[in-house]
């Protein structure tokens, strides 16, 4: 009986919390971001027959699923720096992987706090700059201690699941990996022999095992997402909470993560907003990670700073749909490079500023993945198919153009095909216009950025790692 009274009391408190009212008298929803690390749209609700993701699939049925959501950077720190600031990393100076901006910029969460929101951001930051002390109200894991959330105002709560990270695919902690797999049981484990491999990946036991492990880990993340949704239901918050689910970039496998191809930049985006978004909606609109900050402020009824470079993508103040989304790859740990890309609803254009540098530069961290190791071995032995050999070309083409709709693995470069000359020129101009509008510090040598005092000097530590491809 005491337990029942306690549950009723908690429910009453949280019902009050979820109905927090703004100064203008309008109800403002709570906002929850759920992020699966290194996680693309390999989900049942995206039509992937290999996926086992019942909780995320249910979330999609209860809200809107976006089929064309993309990060602006295919690796964690640059991706997150744009996510949390609303500014492209190439405009900020946070575009290199493992760079450190000396003067931390303001975060979108500062604007949420000014608007009266309580901000909970536990766990992963990794923004390529130090987190400002006043960026969040708490870093305590609210999913484990929901009592830290306020009862007198709306909240923004972030949660990031590292279970699906690249390092977990290669079982960096075998004991932890087996504990996660025990949650699935033998019947839900993915059979490596049944994995559908992309055209560019060699078919080996290692590549099949890595891909199966990735899908297993996504299923474990799905279970954690289910717990968050259950918590919101249990606390009476469902109807007054906007839930946004995504990944920080594509899957943590070679030629996916770190590359601005589809498997590196395409992310899931599912939004549940009871009373505003109807259940079961599917949107083909192009969405960029750079849009998350202004969209979240719009949901909160907060002013959107002029410095933001994205647009509101859903809700009452949504902008017209985008025509293009953009992405950038620069130095990845010890591997220098500069690549830019633009994608429309069907085609992707890529510009390689260093065609003399091969795709397959060695990155110590990436080389630990069994897929990468066996791929190199087969290349050395001359046992790759033409599509698999592309990654080891001695240099990159100046430009790449792919019909992603008909070539999802992006192995047929159409840049020199006269039938696509008009599309090539269109996307070239779109790329030029984006760089002219927002600037691109990738054109500035990193040592000059260091001399200007924009970023810390970390180049020496990477120079020591460099190995010839």
C-alpha positions as CSV (number, residue, x, y, z in Angstrom):
1,X,0.0,0.0,0.0
2,X,2.9,2.4,0.9
3,X,4.4,1.6,-2.5
4,X,1.2,2.4,-4.3
5,X,0.8,5.8,-2.5
6,X,4.4,6.6,-3.3
7,X,3.8,5.8,-7.0
8,X,0.7,7.9,-7.1
9,X,2.6,10.8,-5.5
10,X,5.5,10.6,-8.0
11,X,3.0,10.4,-10.9
12,X,1.3,13.6,-9.6
13,X,4.6,15.4,-9.3
14,X,5.7,14.5,-12.8
15,X,2.4,15.4,-14.3
16,X,2.9,18.9,-12.9
17,X,6.4,19.0,-14.2
18,X,5.4,18.0,-17.7
19,X,2.9,20.7,-17.9
20,X,5.4,23.5,-17.1
21,X,4.1,26.8,-18.5
22,X,6.2,29.6,-20.1
23,X,6.0,33.3,-19.3
24,X,3.7,33.8,-22.2
25,X,1.2,31.3,-20.8
26,X,1.9,28.7,-23.5
27,X,2.7,25.1,-22.4
28,X,6.3,24.2,-23.4
29,X,7.2,20.6,-23.9
30,X,10.1,18.7,-22.3
31,X,12.7,17.7,-24.9
32,X,14.7,14.5,-24.9
33,X,17.5,13.7,-27.3
34,X,18.6,10.0,-27.5
35,X,21.8,9.3,-29.5
36,X,23.2,6.0,-30.5
37,X,26.9,6.3,-31.0
38,X,28.4,5.3,-34.4
39,X,25.0,4.3,-35.5
40,X,23.4,4.6,-38.9
41,X,19.8,3.8,-40.0
42,X,20.4,0.0,-39.8
43,X,17.0,-0.3,-38.1
44,X,13.8,-2.3,-38.8
45,X,11.8,0.9,-39.3
46,X,14.2,1.9,-42.1
47,X,13.4,-1.4,-43.9
48,X,16.6,-3.2,-43.0
49,X,15.8,-6.9,-42.9
50,X,19.0,-7.6,-40.8
51,X,17.9,-5.3,-38.0
52,X,16.2,-6.4,-34.7
53,X,15.1,-3.1,-33.2
54,X,11.5,-3.4,-31.8
55,X,11.7,-0.4,-29.5
56,X,13.1,2.1,-32.0
57,X,10.6,0.7,-34.6
58,X,7.8,1.4,-32.1
59,X,9.0,5.0,-31.6
60,X,8.9,5.4,-35.4
61,X,5.3,4.2,-35.5
62,X,4.4,6.7,-32.8
63,X,6.1,9.7,-34.5
64,X,7.8,10.8,-37.7
65,X,10.7,9.0,-39.4
66,X,13.0,11.1,-41.6
67,X,14.6,9.1,-44.5
68,X,17.2,11.7,-45.4
69,X,18.9,12.9,-42.2
70,X,22.7,13.6,-42.4
71,X,25.5,14.6,-40.2
72,X,27.9,17.3,-41.4
73,X,30.9,15.3,-40.3
74,X,31.4,11.5,-40.3
75,X,33.3,11.3,-37.0
76,X,32.3,12.1,-33.4
77,X,34.0,15.3,-32.2
78,X,33.5,17.5,-35.3
79,X,29.9,16.1,-35.6
80,X,29.1,16.9,-32.0
81,X,30.7,20.4,-32.2
82,X,28.2,21.4,-34.9
83,X,25.4,19.6,-33.1
84,X,25.9,21.5,-29.8
85,X,26.8,25.0,-31.3
86,X,24.5,25.2,-34.4
87,X,27.6,26.2,-36.4
88,X,29.5,24.1,-39.0
89,X,32.8,22.8,-37.7
90,X,34.5,24.2,-40.8
91,X,33.3,27.7,-39.8
92,X,34.3,27.3,-36.1
93,X,37.7,25.7,-36.6
94,X,36.6,22.3,-35.0
95,X,36.8,20.4,-38.3
96,X,39.9,18.3,-37.5
97,X,39.4,15.1,-35.6
98,X,41.1,15.6,-32.2
99,X,41.7,19.3,-32.4
100,X,41.0,21.6,-29.5
101,X,39.4,25.0,-29.9
102,X,41.1,27.3,-27.4
103,X,38.1,29.6,-26.7
104,X,34.9,27.5,-26.3
105,X,32.0,28.9,-28.2
106,X,28.5,29.3,-26.7
107,X,26.2,26.3,-26.9
108,X,22.6,26.1,-27.9
109,X,22.0,24.9,-24.3
110,X,22.9,28.4,-23.1
111,X,19.9,29.7,-25.0
112,X,17.7,26.9,-23.6
113,X,18.7,27.9,-20.1
114,X,18.0,31.6,-20.8
115,X,14.5,30.5,-21.9
116,X,13.9,28.8,-18.5
117,X,14.7,25.2,-19.4
118,X,16.6,22.9,-17.1
119,X,19.4,21.2,-19.1
120,X,20.7,17.7,-18.2
121,X,23.6,16.4,-20.3
122,X,25.2,13.3,-18.8
123,X,28.1,11.4,-20.3
124,X,29.5,12.1,-23.7
125,X,30.6,15.6,-24.7
126,X,33.6,15.3,-27.0
127,X,33.0,18.6,-28.7
128,X,36.6,19.4,-29.8
129,X,36.6,22.1,-27.1
130,X,36.3,22.3,-23.3
131,X,32.7,22.3,-22.1
132,X,31.8,25.7,-20.7
133,X,31.1,25.5,-17.0
134,X,27.6,27.0,-17.4
135,X,26.7,24.9,-20.4
136,X,24.5,22.5,-18.5
137,X,22.6,22.4,-15.2
138,X,23.7,18.9,-14.5
139,X,25.7,16.0,-15.9
140,X,24.1,13.4,-13.6
141,X,22.5,10.5,-15.5
142,X,18.8,11.5,-15.3
143,X,17.7,8.1,-16.6
144,X,19.1,6.6,-13.4
145,X,18.1,9.5,-11.1
146,X,15.0,11.1,-12.7
147,X,14.4,13.0,-9.4
148,X,17.1,15.5,-10.4
149,X,14.8,16.9,-13.1
150,X,12.7,19.9,-12.0
151,X,9.0,19.9,-11.2
152,X,8.4,23.6,-11.8
153,X,9.8,24.1,-15.4
154,X,10.4,22.2,-18.6
155,X,13.6,20.3,-19.2
156,X,16.0,19.3,-22.0
157,X,17.6,15.9,-21.3
158,X,20.3,14.3,-23.4
159,X,21.4,10.7,-23.3
160,X,24.1,9.0,-25.4
161,X,24.6,5.3,-25.7
162,X,28.2,4.3,-26.4
163,X,27.3,0.6,-26.7
164,X,27.4,0.7,-30.5
165,X,30.7,2.5,-30.7
166,X,33.4,1.3,-33.2
167,X,35.6,0.0,-30.4
168,X,32.8,-2.2,-29.1
169,X,32.5,-3.9,-32.5
170,X,36.1,-5.1,-32.1
171,X,35.3,-6.1,-28.5
172,X,37.7,-3.8,-26.8
173,X,36.2,-5.1,-23.5
174,X,35.3,-8.8,-24.1
175,X,33.7,-9.2,-20.6
176,X,31.5,-6.2,-21.2
177,X,30.7,-7.3,-24.7
178,X,29.5,-10.7,-23.5
179,X,27.4,-9.1,-20.8
180,X,25.7,-7.0,-23.5
181,X,25.2,-10.1,-25.6
182,X,23.6,-12.0,-22.7
183,X,20.8,-9.4,-22.8
184,X,20.0,-10.6,-26.3
185,X,20.2,-14.3,-25.7
186,X,21.2,-16.7,-28.4
187,X,18.0,-16.4,-30.5
188,X,18.6,-12.7,-31.2
189,X,22.3,-12.8,-32.1
190,X,23.0,-12.1,-35.7
191,X,24.4,-14.9,-37.8
192,X,27.6,-13.7,-39.6
193,X,27.0,-16.1,-42.5
194,X,23.7,-14.3,-43.3
195,X,25.1,-10.8,-43.3
196,X,24.6,-8.8,-46.4
197,X,27.9,-7.0,-47.1
198,X,28.4,-3.8,-49.0
199,X,29.9,-4.1,-52.5
200,X,33.2,-2.5,-51.4
201,X,33.9,-4.9,-48.5
202,X,35.6,-8.2,-49.0
203,X,33.6,-11.3,-48.0
204,X,35.6,-12.9,-45.2
205,X,34.9,-14.3,-41.8
206,X,36.3,-11.1,-40.2
207,X,34.1,-8.7,-42.2
208,X,31.0,-10.8,-41.6
209,X,31.8,-11.1,-37.9
210,X,32.4,-7.3,-37.5
211,X,29.1,-6.5,-39.3
212,X,27.1,-9.0,-37.2
213,X,28.6,-7.6,-34.0
214,X,27.5,-4.1,-35.1
215,X,24.0,-5.3,-35.6
216,X,24.0,-7.1,-32.3
217,X,25.2,-3.9,-30.5
218,X,22.5,-1.9,-32.2
219,X,19.9,-4.4,-30.8
220,X,21.4,-3.8,-27.3
221,X,21.1,0.0,-27.8
222,X,17.5,-0.6,-28.9
223,X,16.9,-2.2,-25.5
224,X,18.3,0.9,-23.8
225,X,16.1,3.2,-25.9
226,X,13.2,1.1,-24.7
227,X,14.1,1.7,-21.1
228,X,14.2,5.5,-21.7
229,X,10.7,5.4,-23.3
230,X,9.4,3.2,-20.5
231,X,10.7,5.7,-18.0
232,X,9.0,8.6,-19.7
233,X,5.7,6.6,-19.7
234,X,6.1,5.6,-16.1
235,X,6.6,9.1,-14.9
236,X,3.6,10.4,-16.9
237,X,5.8,12.5,-19.2
238,X,4.9,10.9,-22.6
239,X,2.3,13.4,-23.8
240,X,4.3,16.5,-22.9
241,X,7.8,15.4,-24.1
242,X,9.3,15.6,-27.6
243,X,11.6,12.6,-28.1
244,X,14.3,12.9,-30.8
245,X,16.3,9.8,-31.7
246,X,19.4,9.8,-33.9
247,X,23.0,8.7,-34.3
248,X,26.1,10.9,-34.2
249,X,27.3,9.6,-37.6
250,X,27.3,6.3,-39.6
251,X,28.4,2.9,-38.4
252,X,31.9,2.5,-37.0
253,X,33.4,0.3,-39.8
254,X,36.0,1.1,-42.5
255,X,34.8,3.4,-45.3
256,X,31.7,4.2,-43.2
257,X,32.8,6.2,-40.2
258,X,35.3,8.9,-41.2
259,X,34.1,9.0,-44.8
260,X,31.4,11.3,-46.2
261,X,29.7,8.6,-48.1
262,X,26.2,7.4,-47.3
263,X,27.3,4.9,-44.7
264,X,29.4,7.5,-42.9
265,X,26.9,10.4,-42.9
266,X,23.4,9.0,-43.1
267,X,21.8,8.8,-39.7
268,X,18.4,7.8,-38.3
269,X,16.1,10.6,-37.2
270,X,12.8,9.8,-35.5
271,X,10.7,12.4,-33.8
272,X,7.8,11.8,-31.4
273,X,5.8,14.9,-30.5
274,X,2.3,13.9,-29.3
275,X,-0.4,16.3,-30.4
276,X,1.8,17.9,-33.1
277,X,3.3,15.1,-35.2
278,X,0.8,12.4,-36.2
279,X,1.9,8.8,-35.6
280,X,3.4,6.9,-38.5
281,X,4.5,9.8,-40.5
282,X,7.5,9.5,-42.9
283,X,9.3,12.5,-44.3
284,X,11.7,12.5,-47.2
285,X,12.9,16.0,-46.3
286,X,16.7,16.6,-46.2
287,X,17.8,17.3,-42.6
288,X,21.3,18.3,-41.5
289,X,22.7,17.9,-38.0
290,X,23.3,21.7,-38.1
291,X,19.5,22.0,-37.9
292,X,19.1,20.3,-34.6
293,X,20.1,23.3,-32.5
294,X,17.7,25.9,-34.1
295,X,14.9,23.3,-34.2
296,X,15.2,22.5,-30.5
297,X,15.1,26.2,-29.6
298,X,12.0,26.6,-31.8
299,X,10.3,23.7,-29.9
300,X,11.2,25.5,-26.7
301,X,9.9,28.8,-27.8
302,X,13.3,30.3,-27.4
303,X,14.9,33.0,-29.7
304,X,17.3,31.5,-32.3
305,X,20.6,33.4,-32.5
306,X,21.6,34.8,-35.8
307,X,24.9,33.0,-35.6
308,X,23.2,29.6,-36.1
309,X,23.7,28.2,-39.6
310,X,20.9,25.7,-39.8
311,X,17.1,26.0,-40.0
312,X,14.0,24.8,-38.2
313,X,13.0,21.5,-39.7
314,X,9.8,20.6,-37.9
315,X,7.2,22.2,-35.7
316,X,5.0,25.3,-36.3
317,X,8.0,27.4,-37.4
318,X,9.6,25.0,-39.9
319,X,11.4,26.5,-42.8
320,X,10.9,25.2,-46.4
321,X,12.6,21.9,-47.0
322,X,16.3,21.9,-47.8
323,X,17.6,21.3,-51.3
324,X,21.1,20.2,-50.1
325,X,23.0,18.9,-47.1
326,X,26.8,19.3,-46.7
327,X,29.6,17.3,-45.1
328,X,33.3,17.6,-44.5
329,X,36.2,15.4,-43.7
330,X,39.6,16.9,-42.6
331,X,42.5,15.5,-40.6
332,X,41.5,12.2,-39.0
333,X,43.9,11.7,-36.1
334,X,47.3,11.4,-37.8
335,X,45.9,11.2,-41.4
336,X,45.7,14.6,-43.1
337,X,43.1,15.3,-45.7
338,X,40.4,17.7,-46.9
339,X,37.2,16.4,-48.5
340,X,33.9,18.2,-49.0
341,X,30.6,16.8,-50.1
342,X,27.1,17.9,-50.9
343,X,24.0,15.7,-51.3
344,X,20.6,16.4,-52.7
345,X,17.7,14.0,-52.6
346,X,19.4,11.5,-55.0
347,X,23.0,12.4,-55.8
348,X,26.2,13.0,-53.8
349,X,29.0,15.2,-55.1
350,X,32.5,14.9,-53.4
351,X,35.4,17.2,-53.9
352,X,38.9,15.9,-53.0
353,X,41.3,18.7,-52.2
354,X,44.2,16.3,-51.9
355,X,43.7,13.7,-54.7
356,X,47.4,12.8,-54.2
357,X,46.5,11.3,-50.9
358,X,45.1,7.8,-51.1
359,X,41.8,6.8,-49.4
360,X,43.5,4.1,-47.4
361,X,45.8,6.2,-45.3
362,X,46.7,4.4,-42.1
363,X,45.0,5.6,-38.9
364,X,46.2,3.6,-35.9
365,X,42.8,3.5,-34.3
366,X,41.0,2.3,-37.4
367,X,43.7,-0.3,-38.1
368,X,42.6,-2.2,-35.0
369,X,39.4,-3.3,-36.7
370,X,39.6,-6.8,-38.1
371,X,37.8,-5.8,-41.2
372,X,40.5,-3.2,-42.0
373,X,43.3,-5.7,-41.4
374,X,42.0,-8.4,-43.6
375,X,41.1,-5.9,-46.3
376,X,44.7,-4.7,-46.4
377,X,46.0,-8.3,-46.5
378,X,43.8,-9.2,-49.4
379,X,44.8,-6.0,-51.2
380,X,48.4,-6.9,-50.8
381,X,47.7,-10.4,-52.1
382,X,45.8,-9.0,-55.2
383,X,42.6,-10.8,-54.2
384,X,40.1,-8.0,-54.2
385,X,37.3,-7.4,-56.7
386,X,37.4,-4.0,-58.6
387,X,34.8,-2.5,-56.2
388,X,36.7,-3.7,-53.2
389,X,40.0,-2.4,-54.7
390,X,38.7,1.1,-55.1
391,X,39.6,2.0,-51.5
392,X,43.2,1.2,-52.2
393,X,43.6,3.4,-55.3
394,X,47.0,5.1,-55.2
395,X,45.2,8.5,-55.4
396,X,41.7,9.8,-55.3
397,X,39.9,11.5,-58.2
398,X,39.4,15.2,-58.1
399,X,35.7,14.8,-58.0
400,X,33.2,12.1,-57.3
401,X,29.5,11.9,-58.2
402,X,27.2,9.1,-57.2
403,X,23.6,8.2,-57.8
404,X,22.9,7.1,-54.3
405,X,19.4,5.9,-55.1
406,X,20.7,3.4,-57.6
407,X,24.2,2.9,-56.2
408,X,23.8,2.9,-52.4
409,X,27.4,1.6,-51.8
410,X,28.8,4.4,-54.0
411,X,31.2,2.4,-56.1
412,X,30.3,3.8,-59.6
413,X,31.8,7.3,-59.9
414,X,29.7,9.3,-62.5
415,X,31.8,12.5,-62.4
416,X,33.2,11.8,-65.9
417,X,29.9,10.6,-67.4
418,X,28.6,13.2,-69.8
419,X,25.0,12.1,-69.1
420,X,25.4,13.6,-65.6
421,X,27.3,16.8,-66.5
422,X,24.4,19.0,-65.6
423,X,24.0,17.5,-62.2
424,X,27.8,17.6,-61.6
425,X,27.8,21.3,-62.4
426,X,24.7,22.0,-60.2
427,X,26.3,20.3,-57.2
428,X,29.7,22.0,-57.8
429,X,27.9,25.4,-57.6
430,X,26.0,24.3,-54.5
431,X,29.3,23.5,-52.8
432,X,30.9,26.8,-53.9
433,X,27.9,28.7,-52.6
434,X,28.0,26.9,-49.2
435,X,31.7,27.7,-48.7
436,X,31.2,31.3,-49.8
437,X,28.3,31.8,-47.4
438,X,29.7,30.1,-44.2
439,X,33.5,30.1,-44.8
440,X,35.7,27.1,-44.7
441,X,38.7,27.0,-42.4
442,X,39.8,23.8,-44.0
443,X,41.5,26.0,-46.6
444,X,43.7,27.4,-43.8
445,X,46.7,25.2,-42.9
446,X,46.3,23.8,-39.3
447,X,49.6,25.4,-38.3
448,X,48.2,28.8,-39.2
449,X,45.1,28.1,-37.1
450,X,47.5,27.3,-34.2
451,X,49.5,30.5,-34.8
452,X,46.3,32.5,-34.7
453,X,45.5,31.0,-31.3
454,X,42.3,29.4,-32.6
455,X,43.2,25.9,-31.8
456,X,45.8,24.2,-29.5
457,X,48.9,22.6,-31.1
458,X,48.4,18.9,-31.0
459,X,50.1,18.0,-34.3
460,X,53.3,16.6,-32.7
461,X,51.5,13.7,-31.1
462,X,50.1,12.7,-34.5
463,X,53.3,13.2,-36.4
464,X,54.7,10.3,-34.3
465,X,52.0,7.9,-35.4
466,X,52.3,8.5,-39.1
467,X,52.9,5.4,-41.2
468,X,53.1,5.2,-45.0
469,X,50.0,3.6,-46.6
